[in-house]
Amino acid sequence: MTVKQAATGSLLHATGPGTADAAVLGEAEGCARPVEACGAFGDHAEHPHDEVHLHPGVMGVLQALADPVRLAIVRRLAAGSECACGALGVPVSKSTLTHHLHVLRAAGLIVQREDGTRRMTSLDREGMERRYPGLLSSVLDAPDPEFPQP
């Protein structure tokens, strides 16, 4: 959906719930970048505010896997097939889950596809094996980290 910014009259796209009735950008949730900057379909990957700052190569993959929530997501995806984001069952808010999935996607660990209104997520085993042979299986075979109990 595009909305017209009241002050300048430029077209902007809005995403998220409640945007269908948005008359001006201030009432819409989502991206406040001009449509031209986002591509024909509102591609958020081009936005500087959505960038994930990971080291290049294998260091970025290890950096992404260093977070316990992201490691839990990868382990859950490895245990089954693709699943909807809401079915991952991690104890974080939706916005935090979105951030973690964005980091995993940027590192090349997961792939996502849209299925109607849902975004289906799966582990990119083939891509990881092609880029870093044995790394993903080593991470998945390692025991869960043990944390000291208080």
N, C-alpha and C positions, 0 to 999 in steps of 0.2 A: 504494500500500500504506500502511496506517496501522500504527503501532506504539504500544504503550502505554508511556508513560514510567514507569519503575519507582517513582520517588520520589513522584510526584504522582498517578499513575493517569490523567493526561489523555492524550487521543489526539493523536498527532503523525503526520505523514506522512513517509515516507522514500523517497528515490529513489536510483537508481544501482545498480551491481553489488553483489551480496551482500546485498541488503536483504530478500530473500524469507525468510531464516531468522533475521532479526534479532528478538530477543525484547525488547530494550529499546533506547531511543534511542541510548545510547552505543555500541552495536554497529552502528548503521546509518549509511550515508552519506547525505547529502542535507540537506534542510531540517529545522531543529529548531523550526519555528514550529507552533503549534497548527493543526489542520486548518481550523478556522473562519477563521483569519486568511488562509488561502491560497485559499479558494474551493473549490468542489466538485471541481475537477480539479487542485488543487495549483498554482494559477497563481502562478509565481514573480515575475511582473512587479510584483506588489504589495509585494514585500519591500523594506524599506529597504536591506538589505545588498546587494541586486542593482541598486540604482539606478546609473544612469550620469549623471554630472554634465556635461552639455553645455550650451553657451549656447543660448538659444532661436533658432529660425529658421535662416536661412542660415549664421549664425556656427557653429552646432552641426554643420551638415553639413561646413563647411570644417574645423572642429576634428577631426571624425572622419576626414576625408581627409588630414589633416596627418601621420598616422602612416604610414610607408612600408609596413608589413605590411598595414594596412587598405587602402591605395591599391592594393597588389598584389592583394588579394582582389577589390576592385571591378573592376580591369582584367581579371582572370581570368574573373569572372562575365560581364563585358561581351563577352568573346571567344566565349562559348558560351551554352548554355542552363543551366537549373538543374542543380545537382550536389549530391551528398552532401557533408557537411562534411569528411569524410576525404579526399575526392578533390580538395580545393582545392590541395593540394601546397605549402603554405607551411611554411617550416622553423621551426615553433614547436611547443611542447607542446600537448596537447589542451586543457588548462585555459586557456592563453594564447589559443589559437584561439577557444575559447568566449567569452572576454572580448572579443576583437576583433569577433566576430560580434554580440555583445550591443550593443556601441557602434554598429556599423553599422545594426543594427535600430532602436536608439533614435533615430538620426539620420534614419531613414526611407529609407536607401539600399538596404536589402535586405528581402526578405520570406522567410519560412521556412514550410514545411508539413511535417507528419509523414507519412511513407510507411512504414508498418510500424514497424520499429525504427530507421529512418534519418530524419534531418531534412534535407530538401531545401532548398537555398538558391538564390535567384535575385535578380537585380538588379531593383529596382522602378523601371524606366525611366519608365513612365507616371506614377507618383506624383511622381517627381522633376520631370518635365517640367511637370506640372500646378502644382506648388508653386514651382519655380524654373526657368522656361523657359531652356534653353540651358546651364545650369550643368553638368550631368552630361556633356553632349557636349563642352563646353569642357575639362573635366578629363580626359576620356578621349582627346581629340585632342592634348593637350599632350604634349611629349616626356617620356620618363622623366627624372627628376632625375639629374644626373651627380654622383657623389661623387668628391672628389679621391682619387687613388691614392697610397698611402704610398711 
